[in-house]
Amino acid sequence: MANKLQVTELDFDDIKSNLKTFLKNQTEFSDYNFEGSGLSVLVDLLAYNTHYLGMNANLALNEAFLDTASLRSSVVSHAKTLGYTPSSARAPVAYLDITVNNPTLTSLTMDKGTKFTTSVDDVSYAYVSNEDYTVTPVNGILRFSNIPVYEGTLITAKYTVDSANIEKRYLLNSDRADTTTLKVSVQNSSSDATTEVYSLATDVTQVTGTAKVYFLQEVEDGKFEVYFGDDVVGKKLADGNIVILEYVVTNKEESNGADTFSVNSVGGETDVTVATLIASSGGAEPESIASIKFNAPLDYSSQGRAVTTKDYETIVPKVYADTSSVQVYGGEDADPPKFGEVFISIKTNSGATLTEAQKQIIVNSLDRYNIASVRPTILNPETTYLRLTTTFKYNSNATTKTASDLETIVRSTLTSYNTSTLQKFDGVFRYSKLTALIDNSDSSILSNITNLRISKNLIPSLSVAENYTVKFSNPLFHPHSGHISILSSTGFTISGNSNTLYLDDDGNGNVRTYYIVGGTTNTYVDELAGTINYTTGEIVLTSINITSTVNSDNSIDLVVKPSSNDVVPVRNQLLEIDFANTSIAGQNDTIESGGSSAGTGYVTSSSN
């Protein structure tokens, strides 16, 4: 009976060994020297071929599942089966007020495609309007108010419907097309200019056979295709119809932040003043593969409506492309609780804080997803800063690097940790992980001691007596009543006192204001200026009239010591390392390097 070939291995060496074992067991090759013969080359070839086939089969099987697929085309295809369309490139959008200085006009129309110009870093960019706007004078002034303009070039593509051509497709012929700017209309024929506007189908359960809707899907090369219904779900097109696609092709995020615009003419009028209401923002790359994998199942579970906080976390990046991270929590989890509301906090890719107008635009975009009487509220993220004092020991015999070189390496490690782990709403600061990363920054580093303080910025209303509440939302260090102060602040002045004042606490829950005499002595002005709750991390300043601060941005830094070295962001909080107030120092370990042992031990920090 013939020997069976083992086929369970996929490694090249194992495959080759199995082939040789199989051949050696054949009568024809019983005394054959495989290692020293030309047949060894053929065995190698068979092993390589089998190895390739195994790898290809494995890779092909991976592409069959959303979780393991690596090709964008595969990921997009799986997402389509879940009813999910990836986000296209996004054009930066600015909102402008355009005033035409001609009191004789009774009305004026600004045509779609009117071009505005701006520059960012000495590079010029064109912005266009995406609608026709008509205004009449108000108090003798012609003003187009709150007009959105999109960066890029307005493209118009026309396709004649021909059902006999099965390869006919209606494509947006650029991978930089912004599908949110897409306008789809259908003209009856080349001899009949009657045109109907079609809208994007978002819920097929509401689409009838006569509904004038179109569907959108990503196809090869990152481009998008428009397709239409079949008279069962959506109206079917007839031969001779002309499909008109109008959309903006953009440079994506390149011109984010543009805030000064000009225009040559509006409706033929050249005496025009342009005022920027909202600077350009929202430009973004097409949705990444990782994002599609994450969002497609969540979008499927939400079924086009926002019921849970996870639904909002999926929907918000779709309606606002500049979203880097989003946090959503219900009003029942707010402090204090506010039932019937859902709170949304957005960290943008550009790092900019959302204006009130942008927040309202996002709220309006969420209207069709909201259920019952739930009201979304957009909150700005609150950043809690981590101030680190790191001292590490290193063996100078194990490296040619100087202490300064190693300090730079450690700072780079902290920067990577700050970017990859923190600066997102679920980014928990784990002390032990950070200290391990510092130790592993270079093979010569032996150990480190890192002390932690956390801080938040208070922006006061100057020259107004107000109460202020700052929430760290983490317990603060307080081993016993009367313990030395754990609170400090940057300087400020108050009404009726010209001294630069600072804040501390008395260890019993009271916040005090003081100024420094002779560089060493604290003279207290008010020993009941507010309260500090060591359990909740809440600081309250009571009816304080701040007139100025030493910080150039008119803020006051409040710095405290947390109870735990692990810091957790709560609700709309983000954690970020404050590198301006972080110190890193390297010390040669003279014991390890063979020097004097004197003075080589760490000086531990005091309990405060």
LINDA-V889614 format. One record per residue. N is the residue number from 1. RES is the residue in three letters. PSI is psi in whole degrees, -180 to 180 (none if undefined). BURIAL is + if it has 16 or more other C-alpha atoms within 10 Angstrom, else -. D_LAST is the distance of its C-alpha to the last C-alpha in Angstrom with 1 decimal. Layout:
BEGIN
n & res & psi & burial & d_last
N & RES & PSI & BURIAL & D_LAST
N & RES & PSI & BURIAL & D_LAST
END
This chain:
BEGIN
n & res & psi & burial & d_last
1 & MET & 136 & - & 82.6
2 & ALA & 144 & - & 80.5
3 & ASN & 144 & - & 77.0
4 & LYS & 142 & - & 74.2
5 & LEU & 129 & - & 71.8
6 & GLN & 127 & - & 68.1
7 & VAL & 19 & - & 66.4
8 & THR & -20 & - & 62.9
9 & GLU & 151 & - & 61.2
10 & LEU & -16 & - & 59.9
11 & ASP & 142 & - & 58.7
12 & PHE & -50 & + & 61.2
13 & ASP & -38 & - & 61.7
14 & ASP & -39 & + & 62.1
15 & ILE & -46 & + & 64.6
16 & LYS & -43 & + & 66.6
17 & SER & -41 & + & 66.6
18 & ASN & -40 & + & 68.0
19 & LEU & -44 & + & 70.7
20 & LYS & -41 & + & 71.8
21 & THR & -41 & - & 71.8
22 & PHE & -45 & + & 74.0
23 & LEU & -38 & + & 76.4
24 & LYS & -27 & + & 76.7
25 & ASN & -3 & - & 77.8
26 & GLN & 142 & - & 80.7
27 & THR & -38 & - & 84.0
28 & GLU & -23 & - & 84.5
29 & PHE & 24 & - & 81.4
30 & SER & -31 & - & 81.3
31 & ASP & 23 & - & 81.8
32 & TYR & 136 & - & 80.1
33 & ASN & 97 & - & 77.6
34 & PHE & -32 & - & 75.0
35 & GLU & -30 & - & 72.8
36 & GLY & 20 & - & 75.6
37 & SER & 166 & - & 77.5
38 & GLY & -23 & - & 77.6
39 & LEU & -23 & - & 76.9
40 & SER & -35 & - & 73.4
41 & VAL & -39 & - & 72.9
42 & LEU & -36 & - & 74.2
43 & VAL & -42 & + & 71.9
44 & ASP & -45 & + & 69.0
45 & LEU & -44 & - & 70.3
46 & LEU & -40 & + & 70.5
47 & ALA & -43 & + & 67.0
48 & TYR & -44 & + & 65.6
49 & ASN & -44 & - & 67.5
50 & THR & -40 & + & 66.3
51 & HIS & -44 & + & 62.7
52 & TYR & -46 & - & 63.0
53 & LEU & -39 & - & 64.6
54 & GLY & -43 & - & 61.8
55 & MET & -44 & - & 59.1
56 & ASN & -40 & - & 61.0
57 & ALA & -41 & - & 61.4
58 & ASN & -45 & - & 57.7
59 & LEU & -40 & - & 56.7
60 & ALA & -40 & - & 59.4
61 & LEU & -37 & - & 58.1
62 & ASN & -38 & + & 54.5
63 & GLU & -11 & + & 55.9
64 & ALA & -6 & - & 57.3
65 & PHE & 142 & - & 54.0
66 & LEU & -41 & + & 51.4
67 & ASP & -34 & - & 48.4
68 & THR & -9 & - & 49.9
69 & ALA & 143 & + & 52.0
70 & SER & -21 & - & 51.1
71 & LEU & 136 & - & 53.9
72 & ARG & -40 & + & 53.3
73 & SER & -38 & + & 56.9
74 & SER & -45 & + & 56.2
75 & VAL & -44 & + & 52.9
76 & VAL & -40 & + & 54.6
77 & SER & -44 & + & 57.5
78 & HIS & -38 & + & 55.5
79 & ALA & -36 & + & 53.5
80 & LYS & -36 & - & 56.9
81 & THR & -19 & - & 57.9
82 & LEU & 4 & + & 54.9
83 & GLY & 22 & + & 56.0
84 & TYR & 129 & + & 53.2
85 & THR & 120 & + & 53.9
86 & PRO & 152 & + & 51.4
87 & SER & 139 & + & 50.3
88 & SER & -177 & + & 52.2
89 & ALA & 150 & + & 51.0
90 & ARG & 134 & + & 49.8
91 & ALA & 138 & + & 50.9
92 & PRO & 143 & + & 48.4
93 & VAL & 133 & + & 49.4
94 & ALA & 153 & + & 49.2
95 & TYR & 126 & + & 50.4
96 & LEU & 152 & + & 52.6
97 & ASP & 125 & + & 54.6
98 & ILE & 118 & + & 58.0
99 & THR & 127 & + & 60.1
100 & VAL & 123 & + & 63.8
101 & ASN & 74 & + & 65.3
102 & ASN & 95 & - & 68.9
103 & PRO & -8 & - & 69.9
104 & THR & -15 & - & 73.3
105 & LEU & 142 & - & 72.2
106 & THR & -19 & - & 72.5
107 & SER & 162 & - & 70.4
108 & LEU & 141 & + & 68.8
109 & THR & 129 & - & 67.8
110 & MET & 114 & + & 65.1
111 & ASP & 151 & + & 66.3
112 & LYS & 137 & - & 64.3
113 & GLY & 2 & + & 63.3
114 & THR & 131 & + & 62.9
115 & LYS & 130 & + & 61.0
116 & PHE & 151 & + & 58.0
117 & THR & 150 & + & 56.4
118 & THR & 175 & + & 53.0
119 & SER & 146 & - & 51.2
120 & VAL & 122 & - & 47.9
121 & ASP & 44 & - & 47.1
122 & ASP & 16 & - & 50.7
123 & VAL & 129 & - & 52.1
124 & SER & 144 & - & 54.4
125 & TYR & 148 & + & 54.3
126 & ALA & 136 & + & 56.7
127 & TYR & 146 & + & 55.8
128 & VAL & 151 & + & 58.5
129 & SER & 152 & + & 59.0
130 & ASN & 14 & + & 59.9
131 & GLU & 164 & + & 62.0
132 & ASP & 135 & - & 64.8
133 & TYR & 133 & - & 63.7
134 & THR & 134 & - & 66.1
135 & VAL & 157 & - & 65.3
136 & THR & 159 & - & 67.4
137 & PRO & 141 & + & 66.7
138 & VAL & 116 & - & 64.4
139 & ASN & 38 & - & 65.2
140 & GLY & 7 & - & 67.1
141 & ILE & 130 & + & 64.1
142 & LEU & 111 & + & 64.2
143 & ARG & 127 & + & 60.6
144 & PHE & 113 & + & 59.5
145 & SER & 138 & - & 56.1
146 & ASN & 51 & + & 53.2
147 & ILE & 123 & + & 55.2
148 & PRO & 134 & + & 53.4
149 & VAL & 143 & + & 54.4
150 & TYR & 137 & + & 53.8
151 & GLU & 133 & + & 53.5
152 & GLY & -164 & + & 56.3
153 & THR & 131 & + & 60.1
154 & LEU & 121 & + & 62.0
155 & ILE & 140 & - & 64.3
156 & THR & 123 & - & 67.3
157 & ALA & 138 & - & 68.9
158 & LYS & 136 & - & 72.1
159 & TYR & 135 & + & 73.5
160 & THR & 129 & + & 76.9
161 & VAL & 130 & + & 76.9
162 & ASP & 99 & - & 79.3
163 & SER & -20 & - & 79.1
164 & ALA & -21 & - & 81.5
165 & ASN & 97 & - & 78.9
166 & ILE & -14 & - & 76.5
167 & GLU & 4 & - & 74.3
168 & LYS & 128 & - & 73.7
169 & ARG & 151 & - & 70.1
170 & TYR & 95 & + & 68.3
171 & LEU & 147 & + & 65.5
172 & LEU & 107 & + & 62.9
173 & ASN & 44 & - & 63.7
174 & SER & 140 & - & 60.3
175 & ASP & 2 & + & 57.0
176 & ARG & 15 & + & 55.3
177 & ALA & 136 & + & 57.0
178 & ASP & 109 & + & 54.8
179 & THR & -17 & + & 56.2
180 & THR & -18 & - & 54.5
181 & THR & -1 & + & 57.0
182 & LEU & 130 & + & 59.9
183 & LYS & 125 & + & 62.9
184 & VAL & 127 & + & 65.8
185 & SER & 157 & + & 69.2
186 & VAL & 120 & + & 72.6
187 & GLN & 141 & + & 75.9
188 & ASN & -48 & + & 79.0
189 & SER & 177 & + & 81.0
190 & SER & -23 & - & 82.0
191 & SER & -8 & - & 84.7
192 & ASP & 108 & - & 82.7
193 & ALA & 4 & - & 79.7
194 & THR & 129 & - & 78.4
195 & THR & 139 & - & 74.8
196 & GLU & 140 & - & 72.4
197 & VAL & 134 & - & 68.6
198 & TYR & 145 & + & 66.9
199 & SER & 158 & - & 63.3
200 & LEU & 130 & - & 60.9
201 & ALA & 124 & + & 61.1
202 & THR & -18 & - & 57.8
203 & ASP & 100 & - & 58.9
204 & VAL & -20 & - & 62.2
205 & THR & -18 & - & 62.7
206 & GLN & 6 & - & 63.5
207 & VAL & 121 & + & 65.8
208 & THR & 177 & - & 69.5
209 & GLY & -14 & - & 72.4
210 & THR & 2 & - & 73.1
211 & ALA & 133 & + & 69.5
212 & LYS & 84 & + & 69.2
213 & VAL & 160 & + & 66.1
214 & TYR & 162 & + & 65.1
215 & PHE & 157 & + & 62.8
216 & LEU & 138 & + & 60.5
217 & GLN & 148 & + & 59.5
218 & GLU & 137 & + & 58.0
219 & VAL & -155 & - & 60.5
220 & GLU & 154 & - & 60.8
221 & ASP & 22 & - & 59.1
222 & GLY & 9 & + & 56.5
223 & LYS & 167 & + & 59.2
224 & PHE & 148 & + & 59.9
225 & GLU & 137 & - & 63.1
226 & VAL & 134 & + & 64.5
227 & TYR & 166 & + & 66.9
228 & PHE & 175 & + & 68.7
229 & GLY & -175 & + & 69.9
230 & ASP & 23 & - & 73.0
231 & ASP & 2 & - & 74.4
232 & VAL & -51 & - & 72.6
233 & VAL & 95 & + & 69.0
234 & GLY & 150 & + & 69.4
235 & LYS & 136 & + & 72.5
236 & LYS & 141 & + & 74.3
237 & LEU & 153 & + & 75.4
238 & ALA & 153 & - & 79.1
239 & ASP & 138 & - & 80.8
240 & GLY & -19 & + & 81.1
241 & ASN & 151 & + & 77.9
242 & ILE & 118 & + & 75.7
243 & VAL & 125 & + & 72.0
244 & ILE & 120 & + & 70.0
245 & LEU & 124 & + & 66.4
246 & GLU & 128 & + & 64.4
247 & TYR & 166 & + & 60.9
248 & VAL & 130 & + & 58.5
249 & VAL & 125 & + & 57.8
250 & THR & 163 & + & 54.4
251 & ASN & 13 & + & 52.3
252 & LYS & -128 & + & 49.4
253 & GLU & 0 & + & 45.9
254 & GLU & -35 & + & 47.2
255 & SER & 16 & + & 47.6
256 & ASN & 137 & + & 44.5
257 & GLY & -6 & + & 43.2
258 & ALA & 132 & + & 46.6
259 & ASP & 6 & + & 46.8
260 & THR & 121 & + & 50.0
261 & PHE & 153 & + & 53.4
262 & SER & 161 & + & 57.0
263 & VAL & 143 & + & 60.3
264 & ASN & -45 & - & 63.9
265 & SER & 153 & - & 65.6
266 & VAL & 117 & + & 65.3
267 & GLY & 31 & - & 68.6
268 & GLY & -8 & - & 70.4
269 & GLU & 132 & - & 68.7
270 & THR & -17 & - & 67.0
271 & ASP & 87 & - & 65.5
272 & VAL & 138 & + & 62.3
273 & THR & 131 & - & 58.7
274 & VAL & 125 & + & 55.8
275 & ALA & 135 & + & 52.4
276 & THR & 118 & + & 49.5
277 & LEU & -47 & + & 47.9
278 & ILE & 123 & + & 45.7
279 & ALA & 158 & + & 45.1
280 & SER & 135 & + & 46.3
281 & SER & 169 & + & 44.1
282 & GLY & -8 & + & 44.6
283 & GLY & 134 & + & 46.4
284 & ALA & 157 & + & 45.7
285 & GLU & 161 & + & 47.2
286 & PRO & 156 & + & 49.2
287 & GLU & 135 & + & 47.2
288 & SER & 164 & - & 46.1
289 & ILE & -44 & + & 47.4
290 & ALA & -40 & - & 44.0
291 & SER & -40 & - & 43.7
292 & ILE & -45 & + & 47.2
293 & LYS & -38 & + & 46.6
294 & PHE & -44 & - & 43.5
295 & ASN & -30 & + & 45.1
296 & ALA & -49 & + & 48.7
297 & PRO & -37 & + & 48.2
298 & LEU & -39 & + & 45.8
299 & ASP & -39 & + & 48.4
300 & TYR & -41 & + & 51.1
301 & SER & -28 & - & 49.2
302 & SER & -23 & + & 48.6
303 & GLN & 40 & - & 52.4
304 & GLY & 18 & + & 52.1
305 & ARG & 154 & + & 50.2
306 & ALA & 103 & + & 46.6
307 & VAL & -45 & - & 46.0
308 & THR & 169 & - & 42.6
309 & THR & -34 & + & 39.4
310 & LYS & -34 & + & 40.5
311 & ASP & -45 & + & 43.7
312 & TYR & -38 & + & 42.0
313 & GLU & -28 & + & 39.9
314 & THR & -39 & + & 43.2
315 & ILE & -38 & + & 45.1
316 & VAL & -47 & + & 42.7
317 & PRO & -23 & + & 42.9
318 & LYS & -36 & + & 46.7
319 & VAL & -18 & + & 46.9
320 & TYR & 102 & + & 44.3
321 & ALA & -19 & + & 44.6
322 & ASP & 14 & + & 41.6
323 & THR & 124 & + & 39.3
324 & SER & -44 & - & 36.8
325 & SER & 145 & + & 34.7
326 & VAL & 141 & + & 35.3
327 & GLN & 133 & + & 33.4
328 & VAL & 135 & + & 35.4
329 & TYR & 151 & + & 34.6
330 & GLY & 159 & + & 36.7
331 & GLY & -26 & + & 36.4
332 & GLU & -21 & - & 35.7
333 & ASP & 0 & - & 32.3
334 & ALA & 166 & - & 31.4
335 & ASP & 102 & - & 28.9
336 & PRO & 165 & - & 30.9
337 & PRO & 142 & - & 33.9
338 & LYS & 92 & - & 36.9
339 & PHE & 146 & - & 39.8
340 & GLY & 2 & - & 42.5
341 & GLU & 155 & + & 40.3
342 & VAL & 132 & + & 38.9
343 & PHE & 131 & + & 36.1
344 & ILE & 129 & + & 36.3
345 & SER & 133 & + & 33.8
346 & ILE & 127 & + & 35.1
347 & LYS & 123 & + & 33.5
348 & THR & 155 & + & 36.4
349 & ASN & -36 & + & 37.5
350 & SER & -13 & + & 37.8
351 & GLY & -3 & - & 34.2
352 & ALA & 149 & - & 35.7
353 & THR & 136 & - & 34.8
354 & LEU & 136 & + & 37.7
355 & THR & 167 & - & 39.6
356 & GLU & -36 & - & 40.9
357 & ALA & -42 & - & 44.4
358 & GLN & -40 & + & 43.2
359 & LYS & -43 & + & 41.5
360 & GLN & -37 & - & 44.8
361 & ILE & -43 & - & 46.8
362 & ILE & -43 & + & 44.7
363 & VAL & -43 & + & 45.0
364 & ASN & -38 & - & 48.7
365 & SER & -24 & + & 49.0
366 & LEU & -7 & + & 47.4
367 & ASP & -42 & - & 50.0
368 & ARG & -10 & - & 52.5
369 & TYR & -22 & - & 49.9
370 & ASN & 152 & + & 48.5
371 & ILE & 152 & - & 49.9
372 & ALA & -130 & - & 50.9
373 & SER & 21 & - & 48.8
374 & VAL & 130 & + & 45.5
375 & ARG & 116 & + & 44.0
376 & PRO & 141 & + & 41.8
377 & THR & 129 & + & 39.1
378 & ILE & 124 & + & 37.5
379 & LEU & 145 & + & 33.9
380 & ASN & 146 & + & 32.1
381 & PRO & 147 & + & 29.3
382 & GLU & 124 & + & 25.7
383 & THR & 128 & + & 23.6
384 & THR & 122 & + & 19.9
385 & TYR & 140 & + & 18.7
386 & LEU & 121 & + & 16.6
387 & ARG & 116 & + & 14.8
388 & LEU & 140 & + & 14.8
389 & THR & 105 & - & 14.1
390 & THR & 127 & + & 16.6
391 & THR & 123 & + & 17.9
392 & PHE & 149 & + & 21.0
393 & LYS & 142 & + & 23.4
394 & TYR & 158 & + & 27.1
395 & ASN & 110 & + & 30.5
396 & SER & -21 & + & 32.5
397 & ASN & -15 & - & 35.7
398 & ALA & 5 & - & 35.4
399 & THR & 155 & - & 35.5
400 & THR & -1 & - & 37.1
401 & LYS & 149 & - & 34.3
402 & THR & 170 & - & 32.2
403 & ALA & -38 & + & 28.4
404 & SER & -40 & - & 28.9
405 & ASP & -44 & - & 31.2
406 & LEU & -36 & + & 28.7
407 & GLU & -39 & + & 25.9
408 & THR & -40 & - & 28.5
409 & ILE & -43 & - & 29.2
410 & VAL & -42 & + & 25.6
411 & ARG & -39 & + & 25.3
412 & SER & -38 & - & 28.5
413 & THR & -44 & + & 27.2
414 & LEU & -38 & + & 24.3
415 & THR & -43 & + & 26.9
416 & SER & -42 & - & 29.1
417 & TYR & -40 & + & 26.5
418 & ASN & -39 & + & 25.6
419 & THR & -43 & - & 29.3
420 & SER & -32 & - & 30.5
421 & THR & -41 & + & 27.7
422 & LEU & -164 & + & 25.8
423 & GLN & 27 & + & 27.3
424 & LYS & 158 & + & 29.2
425 & PHE & -23 & + & 28.8
426 & ASP & 18 & + & 28.6
427 & GLY & 92 & + & 26.3
428 & VAL & 136 & + & 23.4
429 & PHE & 116 & + & 20.6
430 & ARG & 113 & - & 20.6
431 & TYR & -46 & + & 17.9
432 & SER & -36 & - & 20.2
433 & LYS & -40 & - & 23.2
434 & LEU & -46 & + & 21.5
435 & THR & -34 & + & 20.5
436 & ALA & -40 & - & 24.0
437 & LEU & -39 & - & 25.5
438 & ILE & -46 & + & 23.8
439 & ASP & -34 & + & 25.2
440 & ASN & 4 & - & 28.5
441 & SER & -33 & + & 28.8
442 & ASP & 146 & + & 30.8
443 & SER & -19 & - & 32.4
444 & SER & -13 & + & 31.1
445 & ILE & 127 & + & 27.4
446 & LEU & -40 & + & 26.2
447 & SER & 171 & + & 22.6
448 & ASN & 153 & + & 19.4
449 & ILE & 124 & + & 15.7
450 & THR & 122 & + & 14.4
451 & ASN & 148 & + & 10.9
452 & LEU & 135 & + & 11.1
453 & ARG & 154 & + & 10.5
454 & ILE & 150 & + & 13.4
455 & SER & 157 & + & 15.4
456 & LYS & 154 & + & 18.7
457 & ASN & 129 & + & 21.4
458 & LEU & 124 & - & 22.8
459 & ILE & 102 & - & 26.5
460 & PRO & 158 & + & 27.5
461 & SER & 109 & + & 31.2
462 & LEU & 141 & + & 31.7
463 & SER & 28 & - & 33.4
464 & VAL & 129 & - & 33.4
465 & ALA & 116 & + & 31.6
466 & GLU & 162 & - & 30.0
467 & ASN & 141 & - & 27.4
468 & TYR & 138 & + & 25.0
469 & THR & 126 & - & 23.3
470 & VAL & 123 & - & 20.8
471 & LYS & 114 & + & 20.4
472 & PHE & -21 & + & 17.8
473 & SER & 24 & + & 19.6
474 & ASN & 142 & + & 16.8
475 & PRO & 146 & + & 14.6
476 & LEU & 154 & + & 11.1
477 & PHE & 122 & + & 8.1
478 & HIS & 81 & + & 9.0
479 & PRO & -26 & - & 9.7
480 & HIS & 161 & - & 11.7
481 & SER & 140 & - & 13.1
482 & GLY & 6 & - & 11.9
483 & HIS & 152 & - & 8.2
484 & ILE & 158 & + & 6.5
485 & SER & 137 & + & 7.2
486 & ILE & 0 & + & 6.2
487 & LEU & 136 & + & 9.7
488 & SER & 168 & + & 11.6
489 & SER & 167 & + & 15.2
490 & THR & 169 & + & 18.2
491 & GLY & 158 & + & 20.7
492 & PHE & 167 & + & 23.6
493 & THR & 156 & + & 26.3
494 & ILE & 164 & + & 27.8
495 & SER & 132 & - & 31.3
496 & GLY & 4 & - & 32.2
497 & ASN & 119 & - & 29.5
498 & SER & -7 & - & 29.9
499 & ASN & 150 & - & 26.4
500 & THR & 119 & + & 23.9
501 & LEU & 159 & + & 21.3
502 & TYR & 168 & + & 17.7
503 & LEU & 144 & + & 15.6
504 & ASP & -177 & + & 12.4
505 & ASP & 161 & + & 12.0
506 & ASP & 6 & + & 12.5
507 & GLY & -4 & + & 10.8
508 & ASN & 16 & + & 14.4
509 & GLY & 6 & + & 15.3
510 & ASN & 139 & + & 16.6
511 & VAL & 136 & + & 16.2
512 & ARG & 152 & + & 17.1
513 & THR & 142 & + & 19.0
514 & TYR & 163 & + & 19.0
515 & TYR & 163 & + & 20.6
516 & ILE & 130 & - & 19.9
517 & VAL & 128 & - & 22.6
518 & GLY & 17 & - & 23.4
519 & GLY & -5 & - & 20.6
520 & THR & -28 & - & 18.1
521 & THR & 127 & - & 18.7
522 & ASN & 123 & - & 17.5
523 & THR & 117 & - & 20.5
524 & TYR & 134 & - & 20.1
525 & VAL & -43 & - & 23.0
526 & ASP & 115 & - & 22.4
527 & GLU & 2 & - & 19.9
528 & LEU & 47 & - & 21.4
529 & ALA & -15 & + & 21.5
530 & GLY & -165 & + & 20.6
531 & THR & 157 & + & 18.7
532 & ILE & 126 & + & 15.8
533 & ASN & 107 & + & 16.6
534 & TYR & -24 & + & 13.7
535 & THR & -44 & - & 16.4
536 & THR & -16 & - & 18.4
537 & GLY & 25 & + & 16.0
538 & GLU & 131 & + & 18.5
539 & ILE & 130 & + & 18.0
540 & VAL & 127 & + & 21.1
541 & LEU & 130 & + & 22.2
542 & THR & 121 & + & 25.3
543 & SER & 62 & - & 28.4
544 & ILE & 134 & + & 26.9
545 & ASN & 93 & + & 29.4
546 & ILE & 128 & + & 27.9
547 & THR & -25 & + & 30.5
548 & SER & 164 & + & 28.9
549 & THR & 159 & + & 25.9
550 & VAL & -21 & - & 25.1
551 & ASN & 141 & - & 25.2
552 & SER & -24 & - & 28.8
553 & ASP & 15 & - & 28.9
554 & ASN & 27 & + & 28.0
555 & SER & 166 & + & 24.8
556 & ILE & 126 & + & 21.4
557 & ASP & 124 & + & 18.4
558 & LEU & 122 & + & 15.7
559 & VAL & 131 & + & 12.4
560 & VAL & 166 & + & 9.9
561 & LYS & 124 & + & 7.7
562 & PRO & 158 & + & 10.4
563 & SER & -36 & + & 10.7
564 & SER & 150 & - & 13.0
565 & ASN & -10 & + & 13.4
566 & ASP & 129 & - & 16.9
567 & VAL & 131 & + & 17.5
568 & VAL & 126 & + & 20.9
569 & PRO & 134 & + & 22.9
570 & VAL & 137 & + & 24.6
571 & ARG & -116 & + & 28.0
572 & ASN & 26 & + & 28.5
573 & GLN & 146 & + & 25.1
574 & LEU & 149 & + & 25.0
575 & LEU & 141 & + & 22.3
576 & GLU & 137 & + & 22.5
577 & ILE & 129 & + & 20.7
578 & ASP & 92 & + & 20.2
579 & PHE & -26 & + & 21.8
580 & ALA & -26 & - & 21.8
581 & ASN & 28 & - & 18.0
582 & THR & 132 & + & 17.8
583 & SER & 142 & + & 18.1
584 & ILE & 126 & + & 20.0
585 & ALA & 133 & + & 20.9
586 & GLY & 140 & + & 23.3
587 & GLN & 133 & + & 23.8
588 & ASN & 127 & + & 27.1
589 & ASP & 101 & + & 26.7
590 & THR & -24 & + & 29.1
591 & ILE & -49 & - & 29.6
592 & GLU & -36 & + & 30.8
593 & SER & -3 & - & 32.8
594 & GLY & 12 & - & 34.4
595 & GLY & -165 & - & 32.9
596 & SER & 144 & - & 31.3
597 & SER & -8 & - & 28.5
598 & ALA & 133 & - & 26.8
599 & GLY & 22 & - & 23.3
600 & THR & -11 & - & 23.4
601 & GLY & 157 & - & 20.4
602 & TYR & 147 & - & 17.1
603 & VAL & 109 & - & 14.3
604 & THR & 150 & - & 11.4
605 & SER & 157 & - & 8.0
606 & SER & 168 & - & 5.5
607 & SER & -6 & - & 3.8
608 & ASN & none & - & 0.0
END
